[in-house]
């Protein structure tokens, strides 16, 4: 299992083998992709493998939103609210800085 997937499911206390995670945008429950909001790049730095930068998206949204800069602020904002609703510990200052960076 890839490290970023393990980080995501561990933070939420979920079993990654159940394939029943909620898409953070649509609420769709099923198989999702764990998306790097801020991309790591080809074989890039693992420092972006952190819960603040990882969100579950259904395949259609993952393909559509991908690396489009103008969606990043919205993705970080939605992800922050998702983490708060699920009582996940995260670096809120980091999230707010990312939201401001992309607005």
LINWORA-V381147 format. One line per field, one symbol per residue. ss: DSSP state (a for helix, b for strand, c for the rest). psi: psi as a letter, one per 20 degrees, with the letter a starting at -180 (. if undefined). Layout:
# LINWORA-V381147
ss->???
psi->???
This chain:
# LINWORA-V381147
ss->ccaaaaaaaaaaccccccccbbccccccbbccbbbbcccccccccaaaccaaabbbbcaaaaaaacccaaaaaaaaaaaaaaaaaccccccaaaaaaaaaaac
psi->pqghgggghghikqoiihklqppigiippbprqopogoqhrokapiijmqhhjpqpqrgghggghdkohiiggggggggghggghjlpprnhggghhgghhi.
